[in-house]
Amino acid sequence: KQMNCLHYAALHGYEDIARVLVDAGIHAEAVNHQNASAMHIAVLHNFPALVKLLIDAECDLDIPDNRQQTALHIAAEHGRQDIAEMILIAGVNLKLIDKVNFLNGQTDLRGLHRTANLFYFQLQEKVSARKRCIFSLISS
């Protein structure tokens, strides 16, 4: 399991190269020796545009790395609220746990980190507000 071209593009924030690779059909869910996908790498290195590109390419957001962390766990752990919101909106399994925090007695994303709690509830408020807005437009 070595890093592929997409992993390197994600590592360095090369959005244009990543787009060409995804459009050419590179396997976006390929993992490296740490079982990290390009999504994990883009989140870790704080490249929201690359995260969006991979989400749009329908990359699996529930792939766990060697620490059993998904991209959302990494976003929460590193305080990447904008990326966490994108991932939550795209849809992920919130019941997945990571080994590190499971061993510390935390059993789901909301217990992972205080910021994850904040992100989750802020996003729920935004989604509820958007639903109310859409409903009021439809009802008018």
C-alpha positions as CSV (number, residue, x, y, z in Angstrom):
1,K,0.0,0.0,0.0
2,Q,1.9,3.0,-1.3
3,M,0.8,6.6,-1.8
4,N,-0.6,7.2,-5.3
5,C,-0.6,10.4,-7.3
6,L,-3.9,11.5,-5.7
7,H,-2.4,11.1,-2.3
8,Y,0.5,13.4,-3.2
9,A,-1.9,15.9,-4.8
10,A,-3.9,15.9,-1.5
11,L,-0.8,16.2,0.6
12,H,0.4,19.3,-1.2
13,G,-3.0,20.9,-2.0
14,Y,-2.7,20.5,-5.8
15,E,-6.4,20.8,-6.6
16,D,-6.0,21.1,-10.4
17,I,-3.9,17.9,-10.5
18,A,-6.4,16.1,-8.2
19,R,-9.2,17.1,-10.6
20,V,-7.4,15.7,-13.6
21,L,-6.7,12.5,-11.8
22,V,-10.3,12.1,-10.6
23,D,-11.6,12.9,-14.0
24,A,-9.3,10.3,-15.5
25,G,-10.8,7.7,-13.2
26,I,-8.1,7.3,-10.5
27,H,-9.3,5.2,-7.6
28,A,-10.1,8.0,-5.1
29,E,-10.6,5.5,-2.3
30,A,-7.2,3.9,-2.6
31,V,-5.3,3.8,0.8
32,N,-1.7,4.1,1.7
33,H,0.4,2.2,4.3
34,Q,-1.5,3.9,7.1
35,N,-4.8,3.0,5.5
36,A,-5.4,6.7,4.8
37,S,-7.2,7.8,1.6
38,A,-6.7,11.1,-0.2
39,M,-9.7,12.3,1.8
40,H,-7.9,11.7,5.1
41,I,-4.8,13.5,3.8
42,A,-6.7,16.5,2.4
43,V,-8.6,16.9,5.7
44,L,-5.4,16.5,7.8
45,H,-3.6,19.2,5.8
46,N,-6.6,21.5,5.7
47,F,-7.4,21.7,1.9
48,P,-11.2,22.3,1.9
49,A,-11.3,22.6,-1.9
50,L,-9.8,19.2,-2.3
51,V,-12.2,17.7,0.2
52,K,-15.1,19.2,-1.8
53,L,-13.6,17.7,-5.0
54,L,-13.4,14.3,-3.4
55,I,-16.9,14.6,-2.0
56,D,-18.2,15.6,-5.4
57,A,-16.4,12.5,-6.8
58,E,-18.5,10.4,-4.3
59,C,-15.4,9.3,-2.4
60,D,-16.4,7.0,0.5
61,L,-16.3,9.2,3.7
62,D,-16.5,6.2,6.1
63,I,-13.1,4.7,5.3
64,P,-11.2,4.3,8.6
65,D,-7.4,4.7,8.7
66,N,-5.1,2.6,11.0
67,R,-6.4,4.5,14.0
68,Q,-10.0,3.8,12.9
69,Q,-10.4,7.5,12.2
70,T,-12.6,8.6,9.4
71,A,-12.1,12.0,7.6
72,L,-14.8,13.4,10.0
73,H,-12.8,12.3,13.1
74,I,-9.7,14.0,11.7
75,A,-11.6,17.2,10.9
76,A,-13.0,17.3,14.4
77,E,-9.7,16.4,16.1
78,H,-7.9,19.3,14.3
79,G,-10.7,21.9,14.6
80,R,-11.5,22.0,10.9
81,Q,-15.1,23.2,11.2
82,D,-15.6,24.1,7.5
83,I,-14.4,20.7,6.4
84,A,-16.5,18.9,9.2
85,E,-19.6,20.7,7.9
86,M,-19.0,19.6,4.3
87,I,-18.5,16.0,5.4
88,L,-21.6,16.0,7.6
89,I,-23.7,17.5,4.9
90,A,-22.4,14.9,2.4
91,G,-23.5,12.2,4.8
92,V,-21.4,10.0,7.0
93,N,-21.9,7.2,9.6
94,L,-21.8,9.1,12.9
95,K,-21.6,5.8,14.8
96,L,-18.1,5.0,13.7
97,I,-15.5,5.1,16.5
98,D,-11.8,5.5,16.4
99,K,-9.4,3.2,18.4
100,V,-7.7,6.1,20.3
101,N,-10.9,7.6,21.7
102,F,-12.6,4.2,22.2
103,L,-9.7,3.3,24.5
104,N,-10.3,6.6,26.4
105,G,-14.0,5.6,26.9
106,Q,-15.4,7.7,24.1
107,T,-17.7,5.8,21.9
108,D,-18.9,8.0,19.1
109,L,-18.0,11.2,17.2
110,R,-19.8,13.5,19.5
111,G,-17.6,12.3,22.4
112,L,-14.5,12.5,20.3
113,H,-13.7,16.1,21.1
114,R,-15.4,19.2,22.4
115,T,-15.2,20.8,18.9
116,A,-16.9,17.8,17.3
117,N,-19.8,18.4,19.7
118,L,-20.0,22.0,18.7
119,F,-19.7,21.3,15.0
120,Y,-22.4,18.6,15.1
121,F,-24.9,20.8,17.0
122,Q,-24.2,23.9,14.9
123,L,-24.7,21.9,11.7
124,Q,-28.0,20.5,13.0
125,E,-29.2,24.0,13.7
126,K,-28.2,25.1,10.2
127,V,-29.9,22.1,8.6
128,S,-33.1,22.7,10.6
129,A,-33.1,26.4,9.6
130,R,-32.6,25.5,5.9
131,K,-35.5,22.9,6.1
132,R,-37.7,25.6,7.7
133,C,-36.8,28.1,5.0
134,I,-37.5,25.6,2.2
135,F,-40.7,24.5,3.8
136,S,-41.9,28.1,4.1
137,L,-41.0,28.8,0.4
138,I,-42.9,25.7,-0.7
139,S,-45.9,26.6,1.6
140,S,-46.1,30.2,0.2
